[in-house]
Amino acid sequence: MKIHRLLALCVYLMAGSLAAQPKDLPNLFDARERIAKPDLTGLARLRFLTTVDFPPFNFIDQSGKLSGFHVDLVREICRELDIEAKCQIQAVTYAELLPALEEGQGEAIAAGIAVSPELRQRFGFSRPFMRLPARFAVNTKTAGAVSDPTGLKGKPVGVVSGTTHEVMFRAFFPKLEAKVFPDRDKMLAALQKGEIAAVFSDGMQLSFWVSGSTAAGCCSLIDGAYFSQRFLGEGLTIMNRKAEPALTQAIDHALLALSRSGRLDEIYLRYFPNGIY
């Protein structure tokens, strides 16, 4: 799976109090587009499957309740489709998601499963409602007044060996110097100490890290959110059985409406108060 699950819930909770001025969620829907709402009167129930180990998307909160971006999004989808009484959301392990969907234990999955050609042969997918970018974080003392990647020329930029972000960095910024680290913790420790000027990695994780207590104010994100379907995938979607295209269309209809009304942005800012773009 391309979306890493390395972000600890405690980091997410601590970072929430340090809001900057986040940018809105990029609009992935054409304002002129129309997606018809299918007739769902024959739908007995709509059970969404998720996990508890992908904060801030799905996790168990301090009161013991299933919470997260996906959970709130599912509730808004059901409200938009006027089927709240038929909607349920339940958590299983990540390994159980696909078998549970195939065996009829649920009708859809909201858990950040990366879309692939192989999975598209077997399942249906909604339109992407969120893309996770790659970002640069800089040590504000070592990097100086750097506001964009051009200011990093001649300064080492940390990447984690063997990751898609390393490959993406080399493809997007061939004139910049890569400093390879065996894992993310060592890379961020080197950034904090000023041993490197910057790092290039997952924007979501970097956003929480620079705002958290571990970074201790050493670092900040610089302008630029970088997207690549080739390296980072299509984005976050809702997954369902391929034999149920009406459900896929209904979810797309709801996502389009949530995007237009601003409710999708509201959920995003609720769980990403510092923004990731």
Number of C-alpha atoms within 10 A of each C-alpha: 9 14 15 11 11 11 17 14 17 10 18 21 15 14 20 18 12 11 13 11 8 13 13 15 21 12 14 14 17 10 10 5 8 11 14 11 15 15 11 14 7 6 10 10 15 18 19 25 28 28 25 21 20 23 24 23 21 23 22 18 15 8 7 8 10 18 18 20 22 27 21 18 20 23 17 19 23 19 14 17 18 12 17 16 10 12 17 16 19 15 20 13 11 15 9 13 21 20 11 16 20 16 9 11 15 23 20 28 27 24 25 22 20 16 21 11 7 8 15 12 9 12 19 22 23 19 21 16 22 17 20 21 18 25 26 24 26 30 26 20 13 19 19 12 10 17 14 12 16 11 13 19 12 11 16 18 25 29 27 23 15 12 14 17 19 20 14 21 23 14 11 11 13 10 12 18 16 21 17 16 17 12 13 16 11 13 23 27 14 18 24 24 14 18 16 22 25 33 27 22 24 22 22 20 20 23 23 26 23 23 25 20 13 14 18 11 14 18 24 18 24 16 14 15 15 18 17 15 9 9 16 20 16 19 21 22 23 25 29 26 20 17 11 12 16 14 25 21 19 22 28 24 21 21 27 23 19 20 20 15 11 13 15 25 17 15 20 21 20 16 18 22 21 22 20 24 22
